[in-house]
């Protein structure tokens, strides 16, 4: 059951991160630098976007893992 909670929480947090956090972070990171080529802008924006989505996925998994641990059954002695 712990894995189910972890997967669901990871999906939900990654979706929220993708929709609301990543675009803002990518735009903010691009605004900090000056570039010679539009390709450099795209590369930085893509990298920040992917890294923030990965971070959201890991945070969601961790939240779900600990939340699912509350419902874990203790092992019975044999």
C-alpha positions as CSV (number, residue, x, y, z in Angstrom):
1,X,0.0,0.0,0.0
2,X,2.9,2.3,0.7
3,X,4.0,2.1,-3.0
4,X,0.5,3.1,-4.2
5,X,0.5,6.2,-1.9
6,X,4.0,7.1,-3.1
7,X,3.1,6.7,-6.8
8,X,-0.2,8.7,-6.5
9,X,1.5,11.5,-4.5
10,X,4.4,11.6,-7.0
11,X,2.0,12.0,-9.9
12,X,-0.1,14.7,-8.3
13,X,2.9,16.8,-7.1
14,X,4.6,16.4,-10.5
15,X,1.5,17.5,-12.2
16,X,1.2,20.6,-10.0
17,X,4.9,21.3,-10.4
18,X,4.6,21.0,-14.2
19,X,1.6,23.3,-14.4
20,X,2.5,26.0,-11.9
21,X,6.1,26.0,-10.7
22,X,8.2,24.9,-13.6
23,X,7.2,27.6,-16.1
24,X,7.8,30.3,-13.5
25,X,11.2,28.9,-12.5
26,X,12.3,28.5,-16.2
27,X,11.3,32.1,-17.0
28,X,13.0,33.4,-13.9
29,X,16.2,31.6,-14.7
30,X,16.2,32.8,-18.3
31,X,15.7,36.4,-17.1
32,X,18.9,36.3,-15.0
33,X,21.3,35.9,-17.9
34,X,22.0,37.5,-21.3
35,X,22.3,35.2,-24.3
36,X,23.9,35.3,-27.8
37,X,21.6,32.8,-29.3
38,X,18.0,31.8,-29.0
39,X,19.2,28.2,-28.8
40,X,20.9,29.0,-25.5
41,X,17.7,30.4,-24.1
42,X,15.8,27.3,-25.1
43,X,18.5,25.0,-23.6
44,X,18.5,26.7,-20.3
45,X,14.7,26.9,-20.1
46,X,14.3,23.2,-21.0
47,X,16.9,22.2,-18.4
48,X,15.4,24.2,-15.6
49,X,11.9,22.9,-16.6
50,X,13.1,19.3,-16.5
51,X,15.0,19.6,-13.3
52,X,12.2,21.3,-11.4
53,X,9.8,18.6,-12.7
54,X,12.2,15.9,-11.4
55,X,12.4,17.6,-8.1
56,X,8.6,17.8,-7.8
57,X,8.4,14.1,-8.7
58,X,10.9,13.2,-5.9
59,X,9.2,15.4,-3.4
60,X,5.9,13.8,-4.2
61,X,7.3,10.3,-3.9
62,X,8.8,11.2,-0.5
63,X,5.5,12.6,0.8
64,X,3.6,9.6,-0.4
65,X,6.1,7.2,1.0
66,X,5.8,8.6,4.5
67,X,2.0,9.1,4.2
68,X,1.7,5.5,3.1
69,X,3.9,4.3,5.9
70,X,1.1,5.3,8.4
71,X,-1.1,2.6,6.9
72,X,1.6,-0.1,6.7
73,X,0.8,-3.4,8.5
74,X,3.4,-4.5,11.0
75,X,5.0,-7.9,10.2
76,X,3.5,-10.7,12.2
77,X,6.0,-13.0,14.0
78,X,6.2,-16.5,12.6
